[in-house]
Amino acid sequence: MPKKVFVYTELQLSVPFDQVPWRQMNPTLLAQPGLVRKTWLSGIGTNTPGGFYEFDGYDNARHFADVYFPTEAAAMSASFQTKLFDGDIVEEASRQMRSPHYDI
């Protein structure tokens, strides 16, 4: 299993980002096991909130994607999309592109 896993999420609803309760959500997100960092995303022209997360391994990323994130989406009455990506296999290519995810 990869040691570095990236998770992409997107809620299927249209909410201007200033109405997304990110201030309330950030402490809970920061407490997720294995979360290294998150970048919030907001769809241009769609206002679909989401994020790009870095986790310290597959098990923590999978738990987030299968357990935590679906409950957050349900609380917002939203369908969602979640994808997991292997961060180990792309390390060399990403380092050549100056990705900050490999500076640590």
Protein Blocks (a to p, Z undefined) as FASTA:
>chain_A
ZZbdcddddddddddfklpckllmmmmmmmpghiabdcddddehklpacdddddfbfklm
mmmmmmmmmmmmmmnopacddddddfklmmmmmmmnopaklmZZ
